[in-house]
Amino acid sequence: MRLHNVKSLPIARIGMAGFLVLLLMSMSCGDALASGRQLVWHEREQFVALERQDPNPDGPAPPNDHPADLSLERLVAFLDSLDLRPEENERPGPLFTKASLEILVPQLQQALRRASPGEDVTFAVIGLHDTLLGFAKRPKVTTGRMFYRNGRINLIVGLAQKDVNDREDRRLSPFTPGSRRAAVAGDWALLPHAGHGGVILARRDWAVSTEDGGAPAIPPPRAAHPVAPAPSCPVAGDARPGNSRTPAERLATLNELKEKGLISEEEYQGKRREILNGL
């Protein structure tokens, strides 16, 4: 029995590994084309891209004032003025780290310069945020949809400091931007940084700059409610603005960290003195 010439088979030419690589590339390209996404910059899982506008809840979105040539200083000032309140009873902290802004802002500037009136700028950026009472840092992703209209910068956040799991398949757990249609589920909310008058909230996930005056770029949705700021009363013994627990609870957590070997004896004693001195 004569065998077929395997050299004529495409898989035999490139090998199974190469075939799988081509298959994954074609799937990724198909996804990008389906969403209308055009990458402007990407580094591993981080990206800045141009995408077609998503519609408002009541119909198509009005055209953006794109392309827009915004200064780096203006973009930094806007993004740096946004705080995140993770949950109802937690105190807010910066939405973006300084390192994240250094990476993200120049790419956003270029994307806004290239965008058409029917395109938004979307992004995903990963920053190292404090965890374990500030003794460690954890990578967390923030995603958003940005556009410029009526002299205002608009930012709709999709994922807000979500823990990054490197083992997740991004085709199943994508880094999705925010949407005009509705806010994503969750208890978190954006807040203007204390004392900053250059930002208003159209929705708990939607921030709009105000520095140029004029009419708001979009009206607040009918079902939206004002976001109440977190309590401003200081917690005894805690100079860290993101922690509202009692000293007893913090001491218990500190003991647990020490028992698990996550902090050294020196770190334990120093943090313990700091908590007790505040009583």
N, C-alpha and C positions, 0 to 999 in steps of 0.2 A: 504494500500500500504506500503510495507516494504522499509525502508530507508537503503542505504548502510552504512556500518560501516565506519565512517569518520576517525577512528583511523588508517585505512589502507592507508590513503592518505598521501603522503610525506609532502604536504603543511600543513596539519593539525598537523602533528607531530612537525614541527619546527616553525610553525606560519608564518603568511604572512611577518612580518618584517624580520625574519630569512631567508625566501626564497629570499627576495629582496637582502639581504646582500650577499647570496651565488651567486645570479645572477650577481651582480656587480663585485664580486671577480672573477668569471669565465670570465667576459668580460675583466677585467684588465689583467688577466693572458693570455688570448688569444691575446690581443694587444701586450704584452711583447714578447710572443713567435713569433708572426708574424714579429716583428721588429728585432728579435734576441737579444734583450736587456737582459742583466744580471745585476741586481742591485748590486752594491758594497756597497753603502751607500745611505740612504734617510732620510730626516727629513721633514715631511709634504710635501710640493711641491718641495723641493730641492732634488737633487739626483746626484750621480756619478755612471756611469754604463759602462759596456763593450758592444759594439755593433759591428756587422760585418762591415768591411770597406765598404764605399760607393764608387762607381767607379769614375774615372776621366772622364772629358767630352769626351775623345777619347778612353776610354776602361777601363779595370780593373786597379785598383791601385796596384803599386808594394808592396810587403810585407813590413810591418813595422819591425823595429829592436826591437821587443818585445819578451819576457818581458824585460823591461828597469828599471834599478835601479838608479834613479836620486835622488840627495840630495834635502832636503827641501829648502836649501838655493838657489840652482840653479832654482828650480821651482818658488820660491817667486821672485827672481831677474827678471826672464823672465816676469811673469805676472804683476809685479809691474812697469815694464818699458813701459807698454802699456797705451796710452791715447786714449780717444774717442772724436772725433769731432762730436757733435750731428747733426749739419746741416752745410751747406756750409759756412755761414758767422759767425758761432759761434766759440768761442775759445775752445780748447780741455781741458779736465780734466781727472783724473784717471779713467780707465775702471772699476777697482775693488776698493771697500773700503778696509781698513785695516782689519776690522772685517770679511769681506767676505773671504779674503785670509787666515786668521787664521782658518776658518772653512773648506775651500775648499782644500787647498794645501795638508794636510796630506792624505785626501781621494784620491786625484789624484795620489799621490805617491804610495799608496797601489794598486790602479787600474792599473797603469803602470807596477807594479811588477807582476801582475796576468795576464796581457793581452797576447794574442797569436799574432803571426805575421799577422794574418788575422783580427785582432780586433782593433778598435779605442776606446778611452775613451771619453765618452760624459758626459755632466754635465749641471745642472741648479743651479744657486745660486742667492739668493735674498739679496740685500744690501739696506741700508737706504741712499739715496742721497739727497743733498740739493735741496730745491725748495722755492719759494716765497722769493727770494733774500737772501736765507740762513736762514730765520726765522723758517723754518719748514723742515722736512725730509719726504720723500715719499719712500715706498718700490718699488724697481725696480729689474727686473730679467735680468740676463745675462746668455746666454747659449753658449756652445761651443763644438767643437770636437777637441780632442788633440791626437797626435801620435808622435812617436820618430823614426827618420830615418836619416841615414848618419850623425850621431852625432848632429842632429838638433832637437829641439823641434818645432813642428808645432801646431798652434792653429787657427781653423776656427770658427769665431763667427757667431752664428745664430741670436739670439735676443740680442740687445745691450741696456741695461738699459731701458727695456720696462716696463711701468707702470703695476703693478700687481693688477688685479681685483679679489678679493676673491670670487665673485659671478659667475665667469666664470666656465663653465664645461671644465675641461682640456681635455676631450675626443674630444671636439669641438674646443678648443683653446689650443693645447698642447704646452709645452715648447720644441720646436724643436731645435736641434743643427745645426751648420753650415754644408755645403756640399761642397765636391770637385767639383761638377758639375758646380755650379754657385753661385754668391753672392745673398743674399736675397735682395728684393727691399728696397729702402730707400736712404736718402741723407747722412747718417752717414758714418764715415770712421775711421779706426784705424790709430794711429800715434805713432811712437816711442817717448817716453818722451824726452823732450829737453835735449840734451847733452848725450843721451844714444846711444852708437854705437853697442850694442849687439843684435839689432833687425832689420830685413829687412821686407818689405811688398811684398808678392807675389801677393796680391790682396787687395782691400780696406778692406776686412773682414778677411784676411789671413796673420798671422804674423809668422815669422820663426826666431829662434834664430841663432846667428852667432858666439857664443863664442868659438866653437871648430874648426872653419875654415872648409875647404873642399868645395866641390861643393854644391850648394843649393839643398835642398831635392826635390824641384819641380820647374819647370820653370814657369814664369808668363804666364797666358793665353794670347793667341794672341790678344784678344779684350781688354785686360786690359790697362789702362793708369796710369801713375804715379799719386799718390795722392798729390795734391798741399797742403803744410802746410797752416794753418790759418794765417792771418796777425799777425805780432808780434808787431805792433805799439801799445803802451799803450793808453788806453782810459782815457781821463781827468777825474779825480775825482773817478776813480774806481780801487781799488787795488785787486779786485776779478777777477781772470783770466778767469772765465767763462762768463763774462758779457761784451758785446760790445755796449750797448745802451748809448745814450747821457744822460747827467745829467738831462735834462728836462724830458725825458721819465722815468727815474728812480724816480724822484720826483713825477710824476703823478701816477706811480704804488704804491709808498709809501703812498700817500694820499688815494688811493683806498683801500689799505690794512687796513689803520686806520679806514676809514669810515665803513668798513665791520666788524670791531671788531676783525680782525685777529692778530693785534699786539697792544701792550700797548702804552700809551702815552710816557712812558720813552723810549721804543724801537723806536718809531716814531721820537722823538726828537734827539736821538743819531744817528740814520741812516741819518736823515736830515742834521745834522751838518757834518757828514762824507762826504756826497755828496757835500755840499756847500764849505767845506774846500778845496776840490780838484779843484775848479774853478780857 
